[in-house]
Amino acid sequence: MYDNGHHKAAVGYLDSAFRHSNNLGFKQVYHYYFFIYTYASHIKNDRKMALLYADSMLYLFDTPEKKLKFTSEYGQAHLSKGDVLFDEHRYNEAYGYFYEGKVIASNNLDDCTMGDYSYRMGMILYRQEHYSRAAEYFKKSFDETSSCEGKFNYFYRRQELLNNIGLSYSKMLMNDSAMYFYNNALDYINTNAVRFKDRPQMGEVSKGVVYGNMADISIRQKDYNKAKSLLKKSIAINLRKGNDNNDAQYSELKLASIYDKQNASDSLINLLNIIRLQFNSVKSPETKQDWHLLMSSYFEKQNDHQQAMMHYKQYDELKDTITNENRKLKEADVAEQVKSLEKDNEFNNLKKNNELQHVYLRVTIVFALMLIIIISLVFLNWQKSKKNIKTLGSLNDQINHQNHHLENALSDLKLNSQEKDRILRTVAHDLRNPIGGIASLTSVMTEENYSDEQKELLNIIRETSFNSIELINEILEATESASAVLNKEPVEVNALLNNSVELMRFKAAEKQQVINLALLSSPLELCISREKIWRVISNLISNAIKFSPEGSAILVMALELENEIQVSVKDHGIGIPDKLKSQVFNMFTDAKRPGTLGEKSFGLGLSICRQIIEDHNGRIWFESDTENGTSFNFILPKS
């Protein structure tokens, strides 16, 4: 909206958005102030309003952190306030803000803001009619902003700089150099037209300004036809609503000047009348001054000396006013002012450095005192350390001696443990055969014709023999599990569970029990020891059968978790009392109890189960109470 000439509407729209927005960020508030400042300064020419918003921008930087974080905005805020002060002819104050903006940009290597500073110095020197130095500053600004042209405002500034360089050379009557930079400006605008095709109007406005400036050279060379063509192109562009009407008026006055030189009185007076109507909307003392001079010339050629004199007097008054306003600017020596500011800045830096040196000196003295104290403490500690080292050496020797004894004891313990396992396996193995023989012999003898009392005694011997064989088998299994190496292979879980349950159904049938099986929804393989895990499942089902009443149901279930497989064996038996729960997985535990039909329990099975599951990097646990029975669960990792 703003770029298309709807300035007031754009500001109203932005004001409304700003008032209805909460929690705006620092940059959003800054850019809002900068937008209104630009409108007040360049469109409304309201210096008081522009100064308020320039101050508002500066007041945003109320902490050192903001000044360090938003350096580019901080530098631009100084330049903006300098612009307002300059327009108010408060030149010394303006130079101070310009220079401060330059220092901020220089300290933070901000080439874009440095380019803005150089542009302002060029404009000041141009207005002071130091055209050669102005051209140098414009060139410097063009070079400094080479990395900033991705933003539209810097593209617009850079084409203006090329135009300003041409203007400076034109003022020095260096026509060829001026035309070279004017043509460069047009090429630059045309080359970048595609990048900013959403703002074609701004590019046209810029070309209109360049055409008007190029006409000056044609007028100087008395090529009036070419000059008129360029001026008419410029006027046609910038006289449109929202374009640079001020520049259009300058071009109209140049065209009127050509009509005056060519004595084209009708064309001259028609154009001057058109310009007079524009003074209500476009107010510029310089254009009004030139208009009165041309009107004076027209009436003089019409022999209307009274009207000619009236317009000349108004021209002379305006010229004196403008001259007086510019005298203060022309008398100010920018170079000297900048040198003075640089000296002040250098003095302030030296003062800061001096203060820093005093701080560093104090810190150094403090550190030196601390160093002396530390050295003294180190020396005292060193003296104590010598004594402590001797004591520690003696203690270390004692510890080494004790460690040696402990290592020997551990080695002996390991050997004793291995020897114990060997003896246990040997004894169990040697006992299994004779006790097995006794069991077989008593089974045969019960079939002979003995008295009932004798048969009862033989049955007791047989049952005792079978219980002893079962105990021996569990002892052998426990000792083998502790030392055996796992031979893992891919095993399909559903098949393993199904096989285990089928083998145990016969044992359950002896107590009229039913084993229900809930398998995984799809086949899944685990890398496990088939024999060991089968033993765990069988042992858990065997326990469920043993401790469940006749006619009850046992549930064996498999669940697939995210990274694991869980197997559960749930019974509705007698449960595990709270006082025995902590001992269930211990080897040779005191928690062993007879089954529901008096089945013998030796307390080794669950210990073996835990050892096998932990060897597979799994976990086994149970949930039990005397009313609902027991659920034994174990988890095995998928990988």
C-alpha positions, 0 to 999 in steps of 0.5 A: 500500500505504501509503495503504491502511493497509499501512504496515509491508508498504509499508516492507518492500517499498520496503526490498527494492527499495532494497537490490537497486537499483544506480545510483539517482539523487539524488532516488530516494535522497532520496525513499526516506529521506523515505518511511522518515522519514515512517513512523518519525515519523507511524506508529511514533512512533519519534523516534530512527529519524526523526531518523536518516533526517532526518539522512540526507536532509541528508547527501545535500546534500554539495556546493554544486551539489546544494544549488543544484540540489535546493533544494525537497528541501534546504528540506524536509529542514530542515523534516523535521529540525525536526519531529523536534526539535520532537517531542523538545521541543528547540524552539530547535533546531527553530525554527532548522531551520524558519527555515533551511528558510524561508530556502532556500525564500525565496531560491529562490521556492519557494512550496510549501516556504514553505507548509510552513513557514507550516503548521508555524508555525501548528501551533506557535501553535495548540499554544501556544493563540495561535489567532488568529495560528495561523489567520493562518499557516494561511491564509497557508500555504493561499495559498502552496500554491495552485500545488502542489495537483497533488500529492496530499500538497499536496491533503491538506495544503490540506484540513487547513489549511481544517480547522485554520482552522476549529479555530482559530476554534472555539477562539476560540468564533467558531462561524459562522467555524469552520463556514464553514471546515469546510464549505469543507474538505468542499467542497474534499475532494469537488471533488478526489475525482475527481482522486485517485480512486485514494486514496478512503480518504484523502478519507474519513479527512479528512471523518471528522476534519472531522465530529468537529470540526463536532460540537464546535460542535453540543455547544457549542450543546447540539444533542446529536442533531446532534453525536451524528450527526456523531460517529458518522459520524466514528467509523464512518470513522476506526475502520477499520483503516488510518484515523485511529484516534487521531481516532476515539478523540477522537470516541468521547470526545466522544460519551462526554461527551454521554452523560455530560451526558445521564446515559445511563450504560449507553451511557457505560460501554459506550463507555468500555469499548470505548475502554479496549480500544483503548489497546493499539493507540492510545496517546495521553496526552490521550485517556487523560486524558479517559477517566479523567475520564469514568470518574470522572464515571460512578462518581461518579454510581454513588455508587462514590466509591472508583473515582471518586477512583482515576480522578480521581487518574490523570486529575490525574497525566496532566494534570500530566504533559501540562501540564509537557510543554506548559509549555516550549512555551507559554513559548517566544515563537515570534515572538521566536525568529523575530526572533532568527533573522532578526537572526542571518541578517541579521548573517550576510548582512552579514558575507558582504556585508562579506567580498564587499566586501573581495574586490571591493576586492582584485579592483578593486585588481588590475584597476586595476593591470592597467589601468595596465599595459595602458594603459602597454603600449597607449601603447608599442604606439601609439608603435610602431604609428605607426612601423609604420603608416608602414612598412606604408603604404610597403609597402602602396604597393609592394604596390598597385603590384605588384598593379596590374602583376599585374592588367595582366599577368593581363589581358594573359595572359587576352587572350593566352589568348583570342587563342591560342585564336582563332589556334589555332581559325583555323589548325586550321579553315584547315588542315582543308579543304586537308588534307581535300582531300589525304586525298580526292585520295590516296584517289582516286589509290590507285585508279589504276594506280600501282606498288606503291611509289607506292601505298604512298607514297600510302597513307602520305600518306592516313593522315597526312592523316586523322591530321592531320584527327583532330588538328585536330578534337580541337584544335577540340573542346578550344578550344570545350569551354573556352568553350562554354556548357552547354545542359542538358535532361532526358535519359534515361540508358538511352536515351543509353547505348544510343544511344552503344553502338549507334553504336560497335558498328560501330567495335568490329566492325572489331576483332571486339570485342563491347560489352556494356551493363548499363543501370539497372533503371528509366528515370531522367532527368538534367538534362545536355547531351546532346551533351557527355555523349554525347561523353564516353561515345563517347570512353571507348568509343573509347579502350577499342576502341583499346587492347583486343586483337582479339576482346575484350569491353568492358563499359559499365555504369550504376549508381544510387547514393543521390544520383548516377548512375555510368557505367563503361567497362571493357576488358581491354586493355593498361592504363595503366602507373603512370608515366603515370597522373598525366598521363592527363587532361592536355591534350597529355599525353606519356602518349599511346600507339598502339592495339593495331593502331597507332591514333594517339592525340593525348592530348586526348580524356580532357582534354576528358572531364574538363572536360565532367564537371566542368562538370556538377559530376561526377567522373571517374577510372580504375582500371587495371593492365597485366594486367586492363585499364582501367575509366574511371568518371564520376559525375553528380549526380541534381539 
